[in-house]
Amino acid sequence: VLNYASVHPPVHLLRYTVVQDISAVVRALEQGVKKADVDPAVKAVVICGTNGTFSAGADIRGFSSIQAGDRPSLASVIDLIERSEKPVVAAIEGMALGGALEVALGCHYRVAHAQAWVGLPEVTLGLLPGAGGTQRLPRLIGVPAALDLITTGKHVLAAEALKLGIIDEIMEENTIDAAIHLANKVSGQPLNSRRLSLKQVQSLPNMDAILSEALVKVKKQARGCLSPEMCVQAVKASVQLPFTEGIRKERELFNLLLSSGQAKALQYVFFAQRAAQKWTTSSGASWKTASAQPIRKVAVIGLGTMGRGIVTSLVKAKMSVVALEQDQKQLEVGARAVTSLLEREASKMPWIGQRPDACDPALLQFTLDFSVLQDADLVIEAVFEDMALKKEIFHKLSAICKPGSFLCTNTSALDIDEIASATSRPHQVIGTHFFSPAHVMKLVEIIHGRHTSPITIATAMGLAKTIGKIGVVVGNCFGFVGNRMMAPYAEQAVFLLEEGCKPKEVDQALEGFGFNLGPFRMLDLAGLDVGWRSRKGQGLTGPKLAPGTPARLRGRRRYSPLPDLLCENGRYGQKTGRGWYQYEKPGARIANPDPWLHNFLIRYRDAHHIKARFIDEEEILERCLYTLINEGFQILDDGIASDPEDIDVIYIYGYGWPKHRGGPMFYASTIGLPRILAKLQKYSEAHPDIPRMQPSAFLKKLVFLGNPPLKEWMSHAGHQSSKL
Ligand SMILES: CCC/C=C/C(=O)SCCNC(=O)CCNC(=O)[C@H](O)C(C)(C)COP(=O)([O-])OP(=O)([O-])OC[C@H]1O[C@@H](n2cnc3c(N)ncnc32)[C@H](O)[C@@H]1OP(=O)([O-])[O-]
């Protein structure tokens, strides 16, 4: 835990590491500082970590055992460090995050290695820096910079930390020696000016405006997440209150967050995201036994919206890329779009060494020639969703690419096995479902087919990591995990319109819940023609529909032709300036309610003898969210997702589910499965023609088993094979 090592007398070296039990670290720090204080032979103290890392902060799992009302004991030890009569120097190597940076702020001096980085990521865990960080940091670096760090949780490199005034010196090497040297140098000097609790926050003429603007900004971005707002309140306390009262306020706000439930959700997401990297499949393959193959050169086929984003992500990660299009004109348009995306990305990256270089021909090559793809280690096909076209491409790839190349298809719903069947190497074929815009969105669903080898899965997961994405391994079925769950959600949204809602009412309810975009704004953004094409392909509408099919029934299932009717009227969403909303012009973003649609809905209800009724927010939320969750249970039971954490990661990083609600399956666990089941039963009795509302057998089983905690759900799942 902590090595008390007077190896460089008279400087006392306290070395500590992150351990499972944070209280052990805190106790040992306390004892070490106290011992040094009373030992006349010790003139100064240096605190450092082990193995080149200061510390990543408190063990996140430990927060569940902190009782609201307790002042975190780390805070008392930091006070003790600051009060010490002997200079205490923090020697920061690697990282100092969260509580670790708060420890460093309690020290009288901070020395950091040039490669080190610091930050207060508590806000991302639903908390605030509760060990004095919100009171000391503004006193050290001023309110605007402290607000930026504390409300975003961002990390800063040593050079920036030096500029901000967080650290006093940067070392290229021997940080600990430098800290010892500094400790020796300052030993005996007065320390009051180095004690942050005694400093005043630097006053600014427009302080009130800075604080109120910060509050407005975080509230707007937070979508109901409390921690950023509480962080602003705590920093405000550092401006308005003396240190001890500010600390009291910090504790009060920390306790409020700790007991809010959001902290639990956000901490669950932290671990869920890491758990998703430890993939397993229902056939027993797993990350433990399969290793990723090195990928040096990637080819991307198709430079439409998805292809451009994928190429940009790859180049940003400094991978060598060949981008292929089918004709010169499309190649030129695509190349221009990629170049402009890369330039925009470069302008966001101030560090020269990190910038993607759009002009480096060694990194990015555009071609019409399929044979150039032969030496690619991995190919990502990103043409539009057309099975025949995809199969044709895969057949060609199978013949042209070197034997070791992995063949990926970017599809949001199509059957991976069927695509793989067009090749002579189905074990090297895998789905990589990127989300639009692909250079921004973090998620990639990695879909393994029946024959996909574990090495192929590991390689696709490795590639996702290399390009800064979160890969989640899922099984093969129509829509995989994300879009399969989205289908009943979007379907409910449209049924609610038929029954009496306006698009804005449905969107507002779901945006109030915390989604970035409600279902109708989302559909308008994605393009209504995408779903229309898919429904035509499935024979649900269009020329393949059997004559005489009732407008609102497909078999015995309720069907709404509303989205098809919109498309037939040329309303494809934002891109045509009309969809569920109207827009100032095609491509404009601000969605305005459209009187045409309002009248159209009235006529539609009249034509189908539907009596519009008032539908409250509770019903909107329950019908949309519980049917989505219900599908999630079915997906778990089918073995398409290997655990609820994977579903939650997919929904948070691919579909804008509010992170502070932990993802749909975590949310279900907080609501309680018996309530979800009861509501689904109620709604499915009222709408017997909507099969997706009928509770999944797995949900029923879990309720029957007494609503076990989420961690235990999968031990009760009965995996069958792919439902294709
Ligand atoms: C009043 C209280 C004041 C104190 C507040 C705080 O300090 S709040 C805390 C403020 N600190 C933070 O918020 C820092 C959070 N951590 C991070 O940001 C990153 O983990 C990293 C940058 C430290 C390393 O990134 P990387 O990509 O190199 O590695 P990786 O991310 O894959 O992690 C490796 C393994 O370590 C695990 N683990 C890591 N940290 C913690 C932790 N604090 N706790 C527990 N576990 C943690 C992680 O789960 C994983 O375990 P697995 O799956 O192998 O069983």
The ligand as an SDF file (V2000), in Angstrom:
LIG
                    3D

 55 57  0  0  0  0  0  0  0  0999 V2000
  -14.0620   11.7340   -1.9120 C   0  0  0  0  0  0  0  0  0  0  0  0
  -13.4610   10.8000   -2.8550 C   0  0  0  0  0  0  0  0  0  0  0  0
  -12.4530   11.4440   -3.6940 C   0  0  0  0  0  0  0  0  0  0  0  0
  -11.9220   10.5700   -4.7190 C   0  0  0  0  0  0  0  0  0  0  0  0
  -12.5130   10.4580   -5.9430 C   0  0  0  0  0  0  0  0  0  0  0  0
  -11.8600    9.7220   -7.0060 C   0  0  0  0  0  0  0  0  0  0  0  0
  -10.6760    9.5050   -7.0290 O   0  0  0  0  0  0  0  0  0  0  0  0
  -12.8730    9.1910   -8.2330 S   0  0  0  0  0  0  0  0  0  0  0  0
  -11.8600    8.2180   -9.2920 C   0  0  0  0  0  0  0  0  0  0  0  0
  -11.1750    9.0940  -10.2280 C   0  0  0  0  0  0  0  0  0  0  0  0
  -10.4420    8.3000  -11.1710 N   0  0  0  0  0  0  0  0  0  0  0  0
  -10.9470    7.9370  -12.3420 C   0  0  0  0  0  0  0  0  0  0  0  0
  -12.0730    8.2340  -12.6830 O   0  0  0  0  0  0  0  0  0  0  0  0
  -10.0340    7.1690  -13.2310 C   0  0  0  0  0  0  0  0  0  0  0  0
  -10.7740    6.1010  -13.9500 C   0  0  0  0  0  0  0  0  0  0  0  0
   -9.8930    5.2780  -14.7360 N   0  0  0  0  0  0  0  0  0  0  0  0
   -9.4980    5.6390  -15.9740 C   0  0  0  0  0  0  0  0  0  0  0  0
   -9.7840    6.7090  -16.4670 O   0  0  0  0  0  0  0  0  0  0  0  0
   -8.6980    4.6310  -16.7520 C   0  0  0  0  0  0  0  0  0  0  0  0
   -8.9610    3.3650  -16.2170 O   0  0  0  0  0  0  0  0  0  0  0  0
   -7.1690    4.8750  -16.6860 C   0  0  0  0  0  0  0  0  0  0  0  0
   -6.8760    6.1390  -17.4680 C   0  0  0  0  0  0  0  0  0  0  0  0
   -6.6830    5.0070  -15.2730 C   0  0  0  0  0  0  0  0  0  0  0  0
   -6.4450    3.6750  -17.3440 C   0  0  0  0  0  0  0  0  0  0  0  0
   -6.9690    3.4570  -18.6300 O   0  0  0  0  0  0  0  0  0  0  0  0
   -6.5540    2.1380  -19.4420 P   0  0  0  0  0  0  0  0  0  0  0  0
   -7.2520    2.2250  -20.7470 O   0  0  0  0  0  0  0  0  0  0  0  0
   -5.0860    2.0010  -19.4040 O   0  0  0  0  0  0  0  0  0  0  0  0
   -7.1210    0.9290  -18.6020 O   0  0  0  0  0  0  0  0  0  0  0  0
   -8.6410    0.5810  -18.2230 P   0  0  0  0  0  0  0  0  0  0  0  0
   -9.4890    1.7900  -18.2260 O   0  0  0  0  0  0  0  0  0  0  0  0
   -9.0680   -0.5970  -19.0060 O   0  0  0  0  0  0  0  0  0  0  0  0
   -8.4570    0.1650  -16.6990 O   0  0  0  0  0  0  0  0  0  0  0  0
   -7.7070   -0.9890  -16.3210 C   0  0  0  0  0  0  0  0  0  0  0  0
   -8.3900   -1.6760  -15.1820 C   0  0  0  0  0  0  0  0  0  0  0  0
   -8.3510   -0.8080  -14.0220 O   0  0  0  0  0  0  0  0  0  0  0  0
   -9.6680   -0.5870  -13.5410 C   0  0  0  0  0  0  0  0  0  0  0  0
   -9.7040    0.7850  -13.0130 N   0  0  0  0  0  0  0  0  0  0  0  0
   -9.1410    1.8820  -13.5620 C   0  0  0  0  0  0  0  0  0  0  0  0
   -9.3370    2.9450  -12.7600 N   0  0  0  0  0  0  0  0  0  0  0  0
  -10.0470    2.4850  -11.7050 C   0  0  0  0  0  0  0  0  0  0  0  0
  -10.5590    3.1100  -10.5510 C   0  0  0  0  0  0  0  0  0  0  0  0
  -10.3690    4.4170  -10.2970 N   0  0  0  0  0  0  0  0  0  0  0  0
  -11.2350    2.3680   -9.6890 N   0  0  0  0  0  0  0  0  0  0  0  0
  -11.4320    1.0540   -9.9090 C   0  0  0  0  0  0  0  0  0  0  0  0
  -10.9600    0.3990  -10.9750 N   0  0  0  0  0  0  0  0  0  0  0  0
  -10.2890    1.1240  -11.8630 C   0  0  0  0  0  0  0  0  0  0  0  0
  -10.5720   -0.8020  -14.7420 C   0  0  0  0  0  0  0  0  0  0  0  0
  -11.8710   -1.1300  -14.3410 O   0  0  0  0  0  0  0  0  0  0  0  0
   -9.8710   -1.9570  -15.4240 C   0  0  0  0  0  0  0  0  0  0  0  0
  -10.1960   -3.1350  -14.7140 O   0  0  0  0  0  0  0  0  0  0  0  0
  -10.3100   -4.5390  -15.4560 P   0  0  0  0  0  0  0  0  0  0  0  0
  -11.3380   -4.3330  -16.5410 O   0  0  0  0  0  0  0  0  0  0  0  0
   -8.9790   -4.8240  -15.9840 O   0  0  0  0  0  0  0  0  0  0  0  0
  -10.7830   -5.4500  -14.3880 O   0  0  0  0  0  0  0  0  0  0  0  0
  1  2  1  0
  2  3  1  0
  3  4  1  0
  4  5  2  0
  5  6  1  0
  6  7  2  0
  6  8  1  0
  8  9  1  0
  9 10  1  0
 10 11  1  0
 11 12  1  0
 12 13  2  0
 12 14  1  0
 14 15  1  0
 15 16  1  0
 16 17  1  0
 17 18  2  0
 17 19  1  0
 19 20  1  0
 19 21  1  0
 21 22  1  0
 21 23  1  0
 21 24  1  0
 24 25  1  0
 25 26  1  0
 26 27  2  0
 26 28  1  0
 26 29  1  0
 29 30  1  0
 30 31  2  0
 30 32  1  0
 30 33  1  0
 33 34  1  0
 34 35  1  0
 35 36  1  0
 35 50  1  0
 36 37  1  0
 37 38  1  0
 37 48  1  0
 38 39  1  0
 38 47  1  0
 39 40  2  0
 40 41  1  0
 41 42  1  0
 41 47  2  0
 42 43  1  0
 42 44  2  0
 44 45  1  0
 45 46  2  0
 46 47  1  0
 48 49  1  0
 48 50  1  0
 50 51  1  0
 51 52  1  0
 52 53  2  0
 52 54  1  0
 52 55  1  0
M  CHG  4  28  -1  32  -1  54  -1  55  -1
M  END
$$$$
